[in-house]
Amino acid sequence: MAGYPEVGEPIQNSPFEEPTRYWYIREGEQPQLVEGRRRPAIVFAPREQKKPWQTDERLLRPSKQYPTGFELALVNLIRERVAEWQKQGYPGTTRTTLELMQWWRREGREKRLFFAQLEAATSVIFLKEARADFLQGVSIPRDEPSDDRKEKDGYTGFERYACKMATGSGKTTVMGMLAAWSILNKVNNRSDGRFSDTVLVVCPNVTIRQRLAELDPLLEEASIYRTRDLVPAHLMPLLSQGKVIVTNWHVFEPQGTQTDGVSSKVVKAGKEVRVKETINIGSKTTTAHGKRYLSLKDYELQVANGMLTVLPDGEARDKDGSLKRVKVESTRYVESDTALINRVIGREVGGKQNLLVLNDEAHHAYRIKREEPDEEEEDEFGEQEEADEFFQEATVWIDGLDKLHKQRGINFCVDLSATPYFLGRVGQESNKPFPWVVSDFGLIDAIESGLVKIPQLAVRDTTGEEIPGYLNIWQWILEKKLTPAERGGKKGSPKPS
């Protein structure tokens, strides 16, 4: 089909070596196989982007090679410096780091590491340990809270490095490599502030948390450090002196001090906060799947007692007039920041300071200023409940890290994600990559290296139409298969499920 040429042999590289060939693809042209690695690192603005990104030329610049793409200028600079640093034998690194580098890359290794994993971990290590001349001109923007949060809450910015890695390229192994590197260096030199012997891994849900449990050094031979051969056996006793805590972002939600029973009085202890939220009216009072439910009786009782204030036009009703959900504001008394952090990590590590933080699926964790919810927001996120969930997750996660940094100190934070972008409606930043992205091994690189499944487009079907339905099945369903009633009217926002 015109505009969608077929690539006969997508896999051109070994997953264990730096890519040496790539497919140069432009719409309407035949693919060309080009020698060398795809350079420079490129991201593309989404088609629906209405305004061009406001770019900082040090971080992101328009691509000459790809007219609709943007060069990750910082990533390209770091790639060049890291390559030279490796050629010279990693000048500036500790003996511990050098031993790990040699272990990961040694000849005859049975469990070889993917190039994508080595590149991500090495880029972060380079930024912390390379000799000063290699780092000249390499400036990573800090993740800074708003001026209001700095003044009101005493928060300060902290260092973040983002590793952009395609799904399936092995982010968990990179976390293991960085945890081992940090802990072993700290144990071998307690006075070196560049390293931490306490690592906090934050992830989106219970399923991922269970999968990441292998990052605990106390599992010894069952840990990722041995199953993936990340640490020599003789270093495992030293590694076990460190601590790796794996948790969900949900633990950063401040716990309330309300007494038993939803209709009872609120204990005015702790920190007072004003909270806006959407409450679902259900058969019983509970919290499920991250959503808050109140029975109608409890809802009316809390409004009458002044515990909830209904926002203007905040009530949503079913066709029969029954109250479905309501937007409210309430005063809560929640644990202090100190109490929260002690709850999250205190029992595990006591008063430890200067933590290394690893964010898994880090596209959920960034600062976002939410204006009043509106119809445009519902168009983007679907149901208002889903919009509330999106903004709650982003806010709770990053607020929790701010509190951690204030109470204990974040040495630095590493974000791992296939899509480290500002998602959603965040003004000029919308859909733009995080400015602290320091390495990039994207989806096309992963396909060409045989790391992920090869996508295929349907170029024809039995209808004989020029554009087959399965080329964009959801758009096809929206346009041709849904009745007005199924769409939910003109302003309906049907979901793929």
N, C-alpha and C positions, 0 to 999 in steps of 0.2 A: 504494500500500500504506500502511496506517495507520502513522503514526510517521515516514514518510519522504516528505515532500511534495516535489514537483518544483519547481525554480527554472527558469522559462522562459528568461530571458535573464541568465545568470550575469555576463557582462562588462558592467560599468557605468561603468568609468573608463578614462582614457587611461594607458598605462604611463609616460608622460613627465611627468605632473602628479600632485600630491598627490590621493589619492582624495577624491571629493566625495559619493559615495553608496555604500551597502553593504546587503547583505541581512541582516536580523535573523532568525535561524533558531533556533527552539526545538522540541525533539521534541514531536510531537503537535499542533503549531500550524502554520498557514499562514505561509510566509515573508512578511516585510514589507520593502519597499524604503524605506530611511531616508536622509534627506539628511544630508550631512556625512561626516566620516571616522569609521571605527569607533573609538570611544573608550570607555573607555581600552584600552590594549594588554592583551590577555588571554592567559593560558595555562590549560590544563585539566589537572587531575590525571588520570592514566590510570585506567580503570575498575577495574583490579586493585589499585589503591592501597589497602592495608589500613588504614593509619593516616594521619590528616591531616598535611599538611606542617607542620613547625614553622616558622612564618613570622616574618620580621622585617618589621614594618609599613613600614619605610623602603624595603624592596625588593619585598615581595610581600604583598598583602592580599586577603582574600576579596572577591569581586566582588558588588556588589548587583544588577547587571544580569543576570549569568549565575550562577545559584546553584551550579553545579559548577565555576566558573572562578575564577581568581586574577588580580588586577590586577598588572601589572608596574609597581609604583609608581615605581621609579627611572626607567624608560623614559618614563613619562608626564611626570615632572618635567622630564627633559632635553628632551623634545619641546617643552614650553611655553617653556623658556628659549631653545632654539635658534630658535624662531619669532620671539621678540622680538629676539634678537641679529641675525637676518637683516634684520628690519625696520629696525634702526638702522644697517645697513651694516657688520656684523661688527666692532664696536669691539674693539680689542686685538690684531688680527691684524697680521702683518708685511706689507710691500708685496708680497713674493713670494706669500704666501697669497692676498691680495686679487686679485692678477693671475690666479691659478689659478681662484679662485671665479668670477670674471667670465668667464674663458675657458670653463669648463664650462657656464655658464648663458647664454652670449651668444645674442642673437637671430639667426635665420638659420643656426644650426648645422646642418650636414648630417647628422652622426652624433650625434643627440641621446642624452643619457644618460638612463637610466631614473630615475624618482623614487626608487625603492628604493636605487639606487646613490648618488645624491646625498645622500639622507638618512643612509645609513650613514657615508659618508666625512665629511660635515659634522658629524655627532655626535661623531666622534673628534676632529676638528680643533677643535671648540668646547671640548672638555674640556682641550685642551692650550694653547689660545691666547686664549680669551674673557677679557674684562676681569673682574677679581675679583668685582665685584658680581653678575655673571650666574652665577657659580659658587658663590655663597653657599648653603650647605645641600646642595650636590650632593657626596655622599661615595661613592666607589666602593670597595668592599671589596678589599683586597689579597689575592692568592693566597699564603697563608703555608704553608710546610712545617711538619711536626709539630715539637714541641719537641725530640724525640729527634734528628731530622735537623739541626735548628739547632745543637744542642749537639755532636753527634757529627761532622757533616760541615761545619759552618760555613756552611750555606745560609741565605739570607734571602729574604723575600718580594719579589715584584715586581708592578708594575702590570699588570693585564689588563683589556681592554675587549672585550666580545663583541658582535658584530653578528649578530643573528638574521635571516637572509635565506633565503627559500624557494629550493629548488633550481630553477635556471632564471632567477633574477633577476639574475645577473651578478656573482658574488663576485670573479672574477678581475679584472674591471675596477676594482672597489673597491680591490683590492690594488695595482693600477697607480696609481690616484689617490693612495693614501696613500704609496706608495714615492716617487712624483714629488714630492709635497708635502714629505716629510721630507728627501730628498736636496737638492732645490733650496734649501730654507731653510738647510740646514747649509752648503752650498757658498757661499751668499751671506753667511753670518755664522757663521764657524767657532767663535766663542766661545759661541754659544747652545746650552745643554745640553738644550733641549727637543727638539732634532732630531738625526737620525742620517744619516750618508751611507753607512752600511752596513746593508743589509736582509737578513735571513735569513728565507726562506720555507720552512716545514716542511709536508710533505704526506704522505698515507698510503701512496702506492704509486708505482711507476715510471710507470704510464700518466698519472696526474695530473701527475707531475713533468715529463713531456715536454710536456704541454699548457701548463704554467706557464712553460716556457722563454721565452715571448714577453715575460716581465717583465724580461728582461735589457736594460738601456739600450744595450749595445754592439751590439745588432741594428739600432739606428738606425731606418731607415724601416720595417723589418720588425717592430719591437717594438710592443707594445700601446700605447705612448705616442703613436705616430704612426697606427697602424691604427685606433685608437679616438679619435684626436684629443684626447688627454689633456694634451698639452704643446705649446705653440707651437713652431714650427720653430726660432726663434731661441734657445730655451732648451735644445735638445737637446745642444749641446756642454757646457753646464754639467751637465746630467743625467748625461752620460757620465763625469763625474768621480766619481760614486758607484758603489757595487757592490751588485748584487742576487744573492744566492746562493740557488738553489732546490735543496732536498734532501729525502730521505725521513727519517722518524723513525728508521728502522733504523740510521742512521749513529751514533746516540747509544748503541748497544749497545757496551759496552767490549770491545775486542779482547783475546784471551788471548795469553799469552807461551809457549804450549806449543810444543815443538820439532816437527819434521816427524814425522808418523805418530801415530796415536791410541794406539799401545801404548808409545810412548817416554816417557821421564821428563818431568815438568813442570819447566820452568825457574822457579825461585822468585824471579822478578823482577817488579817492579811492585807493585800493590796486591792484598792477599789479600782475597777475598770468599767467603762461603758462599752457595751457590746451590741452590735447590730447583727441579727441573724434571721434566717428563715426557719420557722417551726412548722412541721407537718402535723395536721390534726388526724389522729388515728384512734384505734380502738383502745390502746393502752399507752401509758407513758413509758418511753424507753429511748434508747439510742441504738441505731442499727445501721451498718454500712456507712458510718460517718455522718448520718443524718439524725436530727433530733425530732422526736415525736412526743406530742402531748395528747392525752385524751381531752375531749371537749370540756369535760367537767374541770379537770386540772387547769386547763388553759384559762377558762373563765375565772377560776378562783385566783390564779396568779395575777391576772389583770386587775381584779377587784382589790387585791391586797397591795397593788402598786409595784409588784415585782416585775411586771412587763408593761411596756408602753408600746401600743400599736402605732406604727408609722403611718403617715397619711397615705391613703389608697393602698394600704398594706395587706388588705384581705383579698384572697383569691377564693372563689366559690365554684362548686360544680354546677352543672346545668340545673339541678334541682334546688339550688340555693344553699346546699350544705357547705359549711366552711371546709376548705381543702388545705390551705396553708396560709400563713400570715407572717409578714415581716415586722419584727419587733426590735425594740431597744431595751436593754435591761442593765441594771447595775449589779455587778458581781464582785464578790470578795474572793480573791484567789491567792494562792501561795506566792510568796516573794520570789524574785529571781534567784536568790541564794538557795531558798528551799527547793525550787524547781531543779536547779543544777545538781544539788546534793541528792535529790531523788533519782535523777537520771544516771549519774555516774558515781556519786559519793560512796555508796556501799562497795562498789567495785574497786575503786582506786584511791579511796581516802581523799587527801587534800592535794593530789597531783595537779601540777600546773603545766602550761605550755603543751597542749595536745595537738596531735596531727589528726585532722578530720578528712575522711574520705566520703564523698557524696556519690552514691550509686544512683543512676538515672537522674542526674543533676539538673535536667531541664525542668524539674519540679521545684527547684530551689533558687529563687531570685527575688529581688526587691520589686515590688509592684505597687503602684498607687491606684487604688480603685476609686473611680468616681461613683456617683449614685447609679445603681443598676438601671438600665434602660432597655428599650426594645432592640437596639442595635446589639447589645451584649447578648440578649437572648437569641438573636439570629445566629451569633457566632457559636455559642455554647449549647444551644438547645434549651431545655428546661431551666428555669431560674435556679432550681436546686443544684443542677450541674455546674452552673456558673459560680454559685456559692462555694461548692466543693473545690473548684479550681482555685479560687482566690484564697480560700482558707488554707489549702495545702501550701501554696507559695508563701503565704504570710507566716503561718505557724513555723514552717521549716526554717526560714531565714531569721525570723525573730528569735528562735531557739538558739541558733548559732551566734547571734549578737549577744544574747545573755551568757552563753558559754564563754565567749571571748572576754566579756566584761568580768565574769567571776573567776575564770581559770586561765584565760589566755589561749588563743588558737595560734599555734606556731605558724602553720599555714594550712590551707584547705585545698584538696585536689578533687575536682569535679570530673566524673566519668560519664559520658553520654554519647549516644549516636547523634543526638540533635541538641547540642548546647546552645539553644536559641531562646530569646525572649519571646515566648509564645503569648498569644492573646493581645488584648488591646492595651498596649503600653506606649501609645504615642509614636514618636519617631523611632523608638527602639523596636517596635513590633516586628517579629520574625528576623531580627538581626542577631548574628552570633554574639555570644558573650565576648567582651573585649579582652578577657584574660585567657582565650584559647591559645594554647602553646604548642599543640601537636594535632595533626589531622591525618587519620587514615579512614577515609570515607567509604560509602557504599560501593561506588564504582571500583575503587582500588581493591576492596574486599572481594568483589565479584571476579575481577581479573586475576586475583591470587587464589581463587578456589576456596575461599573461606565461607562464603554464603551461597545460598541457592540462587540459581540464575533466573531472573524474572523473564517472562515471555508475554508478549502482547498478542491479543487476538486480532489478526489482520483481515479475516473474512469470516462470515457465517452464512447460514442457509437463507437469510432474507435477501441477499444480493445487494443490500444497501452499501453505499461507499464507506460509511463509518459503521463497523460492526458494534452490536450492543455491548459485548463483553470488553471492548476497548476501554470504556468508562461505564461500568455497569450501574453504579449508583446514579450517575447523571441520566442514564437511559431509563432507569426505574422512575426517577423524579418526573421526567418529561412525558413518558409514554404509558406507565403502568399504574400510577396512583390516581385515584379519583379525587375530586376536590374535597370530599369528606375525609378520605384517608390522609390527605395532606394537612387537614386541620384548618381549612380556609386559606384566605390570601396570606395571612400572616403566620400560617402554620410552619412549624419547623420539624418535619418528620426526621426520625433518626434511622440509620441503617439497620439497627436491630429490629 
